[in-house]
Amino acid sequence: MTKEDIKLSIKRVFTDRPFLVLIAALVMTGLVFCLVTGLGLQIRDVQVYSRYTSFGEAHFYKSPWQYLALFPVFGIIVTGLHVAIMVKLHNLERRQSAILVGFAGITLLFIALFYASFVMRLAFR
């Protein structure tokens, strides 16, 4: 892609106000997710519970606390990729698909926030 193509893509997105509001909502949801999970970390010397599964003998698995620092990284990656996919679909004139991807991203971040808060509450008790 050339610089002109990128400028044209951004211009198309900025002219569609409802679409821009959805992108802003996705970015704000991602920012809230990163802040909540990032500020919820506590430095510990002992290993903390980091995962839960209903399979296997042990349902709770321990890891160093740094493992939980991947939650904000997950939020950044999900937000960035969903915004990029939304812009690409919008430029291909697939606006409805782009809106669906935006709502899917917001839903994914809310589910991940619920899961991350459960794991962090369990880890830092």
C-alpha positions in Angstrom: 0.0 0.0 0.0 1.2 3.5 -0.8 0.8 6.5 1.4 -2.1 7.7 -0.8 -4.0 4.4 -0.3 -3.5 4.7 3.5 -4.7 8.4 3.5 -7.7 7.4 1.4 -8.6 4.5 3.8 -8.4 6.8 6.8 -10.4 9.5 5.0 -13.2 7.0 4.2 -13.4 5.8 7.8 -13.5 9.4 9.2 -16.4 10.3 6.9 -18.5 7.5 8.3 -19.4 8.8 11.8 -21.3 5.8 13.2 -18.5 3.5 12.1 -15.9 5.8 13.7 -18.0 5.8 16.9 -17.8 1.9 16.9 -14.1 2.0 16.4 -13.8 4.5 19.3 -15.9 2.2 21.5 -13.7 -0.7 20.7 -10.6 1.2 21.5 -12.1 2.5 24.8 -13.1 -1.1 25.7 -9.6 -2.3 25.0 -8.1 0.6 27.0 -10.3 -0.2 30.0 -9.4 -3.9 29.7 -5.7 -3.1 29.7 -6.0 -0.7 32.6 -8.0 -3.0 34.8 -5.8 -6.0 34.1 -2.6 -4.0 34.2 -3.3 -2.2 37.4 -4.7 -5.3 39.1 -1.3 -7.0 38.9 0.6 -7.5 42.2 4.2 -8.5 42.5 4.6 -11.7 44.4 7.6 -13.9 45.2 5.5 -17.1 45.3 3.8 -18.6 42.3 0.1 -17.7 41.9 -2.8 -19.5 40.4 -2.9 -18.5 36.8 -5.2 -20.9 35.0 -8.2 -23.0 35.6 -9.4 -26.0 33.7 -12.0 -28.7 34.4 -9.7 -31.3 32.7 -6.9 -33.1 34.4 -6.2 -34.0 38.0 -5.4 -30.5 39.2 -8.0 -27.9 38.2 -5.8 -24.9 39.2 -2.3 -24.4 37.7 0.4 -22.1 39.2 2.8 -19.9 37.3 5.0 -16.9 38.2 3.0 -13.6 38.5 4.6 -12.4 35.2 2.3 -14.8 33.3 -0.6 -12.6 34.2 1.1 -9.6 32.6 0.0 -11.2 29.3 -3.6 -10.1 29.9 -3.0 -6.5 28.9 -0.9 -7.6 25.9 -3.9 -9.7 24.9 -6.1 -6.6 25.1 -3.7 -4.6 22.9 -3.5 -7.3 20.3 -7.2 -7.9 20.1 -8.0 -4.2 19.9 -5.4 -3.6 17.2 -6.3 -6.5 15.0 -10.0 -5.9 15.2 -9.6 -2.2 14.3 -7.3 -3.2 11.4 -9.8 -5.8 10.1 -12.7 -3.3 10.5 -10.9 -0.7 8.4 -9.9 -3.2 5.8 -13.5 -4.5 5.5 -14.8 -1.0 5.3 -12.5 -0.2 2.5 -13.7 -3.3 0.6 -17.2 -1.9 1.0 -18.2 -4.6 3.5 -19.5 -2.2 6.1 -21.9 -4.6 7.8 -19.2 -7.2 8.2 -16.9 -4.6 9.7 -19.6 -3.6 12.2 -20.0 -7.3 13.1 -16.3 -7.6 13.7 -16.4 -4.5 15.9 -19.1 -5.8 18.1 -17.4 -9.2 18.2 -14.3 -7.5 19.4 -16.1 -5.6 22.2 -17.9 -8.8 23.2 -14.6 -10.7 23.2 -13.0 -8.1 25.5 -15.9 -8.1 27.9 -15.7 -11.9 28.2 -11.9 -11.7 28.6 -12.3 -9.1 31.3 -14.6 -11.4 33.2 -12.2 -14.3 32.8 -9.1 -12.2 33.7 -10.8 -10.7 36.8 -11.7 -14.2 38.0 -8.1 -15.5 37.4 -6.6 -12.4 39.1 -8.9 -12.6 42.0 -7.9 -16.3 42.5 -4.2 -15.5 42.0 -3.9 -12.6 44.4 -6.0 -13.7 47.3 
